[in-house]
C-alpha cells in the first residue's frame, strides 16, 4: 500500500466532491497549487501537520484523508 498515493486520491476525491479546484484548495489551505497537485499525484510526503491543515481546509477529519480507499 502506497500511503502517498492513497492520501492523494482521497484529497482529490474529497476536493472534487466539494467542487473545489486545486487553486481554490490552495488558497483556503495556504499551500501552493503546485504542492496540492504533487500531493494528489502521490509525489509529496506530507507531515501529520500538513495532513491536518489540508483536512481542515476541506472540512473533513484527517482520518478521511488516510483511510484506505476502494483502490487498495
N, C-alpha and C positions, 0 to 999 in steps of 0.2 A: 504494500500500500504506500503510495507516494503522497504523503501528507500535504506537500506544497500544491500538487495538482488538485487534490480533493478540496482543499481550502479555496483554491482559485475558482473551481467550478461552483462551489457554494456561494462565494461572493458574487460571481457573475449572475447566477440564477436569482439570488435574492435582489440584486440590483435591478435586474430586468423585470422581476415581478413588481417592483416598486416604481417601474417606468422611469428609472434614472439613467442618464448617460454616465460614462466614465468621468466626463468633465464635471458633471453635477456632483457625483460622489466625491471627486477630488476636492471640490470647493467646500462641501459640507464637512469632510473629514480632515482637511488640512494637508493631505498628501497630494503629490503631483499626479496628473493624469497618466504620465509615464509609469509612475510607481503602481497605480491601480491596474494598468494594463499588464505590467510584468507580474503582478500578484495573481491576476486572473489566469494568466498563462502558466502559472506554476513555476515561474523563474525567480521568484523572491522567497526569501526565508524570513518571514516576519517574526518579530518578537511577540511575546504574550501581550505587551502593552499595545503594539500595533494592531493585533487581533482585536483587542478590547476597543480601541479607537474606531476601527472600521465597523465593528458590530454596533457601537453606539451611534455612529453616523447612519447606519442602515436601520436603526431602531429595532434590533434583534438581540438575542442573547449571544454572547461569544461562543456558547456551545453550539449554536446553529451553524457557525462557520466551520467548526471542526468535527461535526457529526458526519459519519460515513454516508455517502450518497448512493444512489442506485447503480452507479457505475463501478463501485468497488466490489 
